[in-house]
Amino acid sequence: MQGERLNDGLSVTAVGDGPPLVTLPGLGQGADLVTRVPRSAAVPATALARGLGRTVHLVHRPVDPPAGMTVADLAGWHATALRERFGEAVDVMGTSAGGVTALQLALDHPGTVRRLVICAAASRVGTHGRQEMARMVALERDGRSVAGIASGLLAHGPLRLLLFAAFSLSRGRAREPGEAALVAAVQEWDVTDRLGELDLPVLVVGGGRDRLIPPDLVRATVEGIRDARLLLLAGRGHASVLFDRRVKPAIQGFLADS
């Protein structure tokens, strides 16, 4: 499964058959989709395409972004790429860090987004989450384990144990430059005061036990957007939100009804 190079170091791969849905993923391996689309990205994209009857265009961050990259910079590169590729507004779904980019994209470049789905993201990242992500990047840069921090931010219960084991096995892997740059960019990122500018259908999906994006931030984001829809899943953490069986029907209905 190969990707295609877009502008400014972005890369994309398309899966499925149907109307386009652009997806912006969160942090994780496989920033350079032109070199290789990892199974961790290919399988969810394929499942989403089949489940929604869409052609999913999975767009990743630049592999080697310039120093001082901001979320607005990243959104601007996406806007240029989407205009060149589609020539009209398109449905966009962003998850976690991808949701941050998607929200900035809709605010700064409204002509590029037709309908917006934000999963496990809000108009800012929780203070604890920001600090812990920055600490993770620093530890990874030094080759130290982040299993305890990362698993605690992403999950609880048995899933946290599984993630702890997974992160322990990947000890020593430095964060991709594009990921590290985005973690730095969200430290001061907050678009809460701009939410009223949005004039498009928006669905926000969050977890009631998300430590990165606490439910109060999810609710505040929805309250700031005119006619936004909310799906807040009690008991779900940051990593488990998208695995809830209620998410796909909610997204499917939102994309069909809006």
N, C-alpha and C positions, 0 to 999 in steps of 0.2 A: 504494500500500500504506500504509494508515493505522494508527495505533496508538490505544490507549485509555488514558485517564488513570486511574491508581490512586491510592492514598493517599500522602501525604508526598512528592509530586513524582515518584514512580515512574511509568513508562509501560510498556505491554506491547503486543505484537502477536502474533497467533496465526496459524500457517500449518499446513496439512495436515489429515489426517483419521485419527484413531486415538486411543489412550490419551494423556493429556497428558505432556509432558516439558518442564519449565521449564528454560530455558537462561539463564545469566547470563554475558554477554560480557565480554571484556577491554577495555582502553583503545582508543579509536578514535573516529572521527566518528559523529555520530548519537545523541547522548545523549538528545535529545528525540524519541521515536518518535511522539508525538502530532502534531508538526509535519510530520515527514517520515521515512519509513524509508529510509535510504540504501541504494543498491545493495550496498555493502560488507557490510551487515547482512542485507538481504533475500535475496540469492542463497544465502549459506551456510545460513540458516535454512530456506529452501525445500528445498535439497538434503538437509539433515539430516532433515527431515520425510519426504521421499520415501524416503530410504535406510533409515530406521528404522521406517517405517510409523506414525509418531506425529504428534500435533498438537503442534507446537513453540510454546511460549509464550516469546517473547523479551522478557525484562524488563531494562530499563536503569536506570541510576542517576538520582537526582534531578538536574535541570538546575541548580538553584541551592541547594545544601545549606547548612545553617547552619554558622557558624564552629566550628571544632574538631570536626567530624564524625569519629567513630571507626568502625572496621570493625564493632564491636558495634552502633553506632547503625544503620548501613546494614543489617546483618542483621536487626535488629528491625523496620525498616520493611518489609523483604521478608516477614518472618514474618506481619505483620499483613495485608499484601496477599494473600499466598497463602492464609491462612485464610479471608479474605473471598471469595476467588475460587473456591476448591475445597472448602473445608469438611472436608478430610481431608488426610493426608500424600500427597505427590506426588513423583515421581522428579525429581531436580534434577541438572543438569549445568553446572558452572562452568568457564570457561576463563580462565587467566591471572588477571587482577584479579578476574574473575567467580568463579574457583575459590577465591580468598581469601574472598570474601563467602559462597560456598556452604558452605565448611568452617565458618566462624563461625556461619552459620545452623543447620547441623546440630548444632553443639555447644550453642548457646544456646537453640534452639527445636526440640528433637528431634521433637515431634509434627507438624512441618511437612514433614519430609523422609522419604520412604519408602526410596529408594535414591539413592546419591550417586556421581556421576562427577566427578572432578577432573582437568582437563587442563592441563598446563604450569603447575602450582601445587603448593604444599606448605604445611607448617605455618608457614613463614616464608619471606621473600624473602632471597636471598643478599645479603651485605653490599655487595658491589660493585654489584649490581643496584639496590639501594635508593638508594645514593649517586648513581649515574648517572641514575636516574629523577628524583630531586630536582633534579639539575643541569639536566636537560632542561627541566623545568617553568620553572625560573628563566630559562634562555636564551630559551625561547619567549615568556615574558612580556616580554622585552626586544626581541622581534622578530628574534632571531638564529637561525641555522641549527643544527639538531640532527641533521642527516643522518648525520654520522659516528658520533655516539654511539648514536643509535637503531638504525641499520642494524647496528652492531657488537653491540648487545645482542640483537637479534632473529634474526640469521642469519649465515651464513658462505658463502663461495664465490660463485657466480653470483647466488644469491638476495640476498645482501647488496648486490651492485652494483645490482640492480633496486630494492631498498628505498632505497638511497642516492639514486638518481635521483628516486624518488617523494617522499621527504622533502625533497629540494632544491626540488622544484616547489611544495611546500606551505609554504615558508619564510614566516614572518610570521604564521602561524595560531597564535593562542594556544590553549593547552589549555582544553577545556571546564571550567567550575568544578567540576562533579562529578568529573571525572577528576583535576584538580589536588588536590582534597580527598582523594581516595582515595590518591593518591601520598603525600601528607603522612601519611595515617593508617597506611600500612603501614611507615613508618619505624621504629616501635616495636612493630609487630605480631608476635606470636610465641605460637602456641597449642600448641607441641610438648608441653608438660607436661600438656595436657588431652586428648590424643588417645585415651587409655584410656577416656574417658567415652563415646565413640561406640559405639552398639549398633545398627548397621544395616549393610547391605551397602555396601561402598565399593570403587570401582575408581579407581586413580590411574594416569594416563598421563603420561609424561615423556620428555624428550629427552636423549640421552647427551651432547649438545654445547650444552645450554641454558645460557647465561651469566646469565640472570635467576634461574632455578630450577635450580641445578646438580644433577646426578644423586645426589650424596650426600644432599641435602635430600629428594629424592623417596624414596629408599630409607628414610631415617629416618622419614619420614611413614608409609610403609606398615608399617614395623616397629612403630610406635606404635599402630596400629589393629588390633584383633583381627580376624583372618580377612580382612584387606584384600587385594585383588588388585592386582598391579603389571604394567603394560606399559611397559617402559623401552626406547625405540627408539634404538639405537646410530646415531650420525651425524646425528641430528635436532637442530635448534636450536629456539629458542622459537617462531619463526614457522612452522616446517615440520612440527611434530609432527602437527597435525590433517590434513595432506595425505598422511600415510603410509597406504598401502592396508590396513594391518593394524588401523587404529584403529576403523573403522566395524564390522567383524565382531566385534571385541572388545567394543565398547559394546553392540552388538545382542545378543550372547550373554549379557553380564552382565545386561542389563535383562530378558532372557527367563528366565534361570536362577535369579536371586536370589529 
